[in-house]
Every structure is written in structure tokens, then in C-alpha cells.
Amino acid sequence: MTTILLLLLASIIAGLSTGLFFRVWSLLLVSPATAILAATVLQTSGFGFWTGIPIVVACLIAGQVAYMAATLYVHRGELSMQDDIGDDPGKHGHGHIDDENE
């Protein structure tokens, strides 16, 4: 049980650090590395194939959820769409969107 909790904790830390410092494309490297590391640790700890699959999937889901939480934390002020409708666009928005529909 300790092995499973440590793998989940490591996945969460990897997801948080990826979300805080890198873009979503870095998950293409982090997710397979997490799966391979978790499978290797579980195999050496004596877990069977069918027992290890849900644990590896749980590690991947925990890492993805941690990545999303970190990304939402970093970009919490840029997610509002209220500025995009009026004349003053947000950081990534465009003004006069309501004029395009006329």
C-alpha cells in the first residue's frame, strides 16, 4: 500500500510541476515516463499485471488532474471572457466581436 501511495504522490508532484512551469505539450513526455516508472516500480514490488494496470491508470489520472489544477492556478486571471464582448479586449481577446454577427 505504501508503494501505491508513493507512486500517486510522485505522479501528483510531477503533474503539479509540469503545470506550473511547462505547456501542455510537455505531457507527451511526462505521461509515458510516469507510466513506465509506475509499471517498473510495481513489477519490482511484486504486483501482477492485472493488479498493476488500475494503479498505473490512477497514477496517470492523478498527474493529469494535478496538471489541470496547476494550470488553472497559474492562469486564474486570464480565464475571464467578460472583456471580449465589449470594446476592451482581454490579453488574448479581440474587440468588437458583437459587430461580426450583424
N, C-alpha and C positions, 0 to 999 in steps of 0.2 A: 504494500500500500504506500510505503514511503517513496518507492521508485515512481509510482504513478503521480503522486503529488509533486515530486521534484520535476518531473517532465512537464506537468501542466504549468508549474511556476516558471520554468525556463521558457516555455512557449509564450507565456504572457509577457515576460520580460523582453523576449525577442520582438514580439508584436508591438509593445509599447515603444521600444527604442527605434524600431523601424518607422512607426507612425510619427514619432517626434522629429526625426532627422532626415528621412528619405521620402521619396514619392512612391506611388502605388506600384510602379514597375519593379521596385526592389523586392516586392513579394514574390516575384518569379524566381528569385534566388533563395529567399528566406524560407518559403514554404517547403520546397523539396528538401532543403537542408534540415529543417525541423523534422520532416517525416523520416528521413534516413537516420538521423540521430536517435529519434524515439524508437524506431524499429530495431536499431542496433543495441540500444540500451535494454530494451525489453527482451530481445533474444538472449543477450548475455545474462540477464537476470532470471532466465528460466521460464519466461512466459511463452505460451504456444502461439501458433499462427493465428488461430481464430480468436484467441483471447487478446492478442495484441492489436488487431485491426480496430476495434472500437476505441482503444486508448490512443492510437495514432490519430484517428479521426477527431477525437476530443482535443488532442493537442493542437491540431490544425485549426479547429474551430476557435479554441481559446486564443490562439495567436491572431486570427483574423478579427475577432471581436476586440481584442486589445488594440490592434492597429486602428480599427474604426474609432474607438474611444479616444486614442491619442490624436488622430487626425481631426476629429470634431473639437477636441480641446484646443489644438493649435489654430484652427480656422474658425473659431467660435464667433468672431466679429465680422467675418466676411460671408456668412451664410444667409444674410437677410436679403430679400428680394424687394423690399419696400422702396428702395431708391431707384430701381429700374423702371418703374412705371412713370414717374414724374420727369421733370427736366434735369434733375441732378442724378446722373448715373452713379452706381457704386464703383468700386475698384475695378471690377470686371464687367460691368454692365454697360448698356447703351441707352442713351436718352431717346425720347420721342418714340417709344415703342407703341404707344396708343395711336399715333398718327399712321402707322403702317397698315392698320386694319381698315382704314376708311377708303 
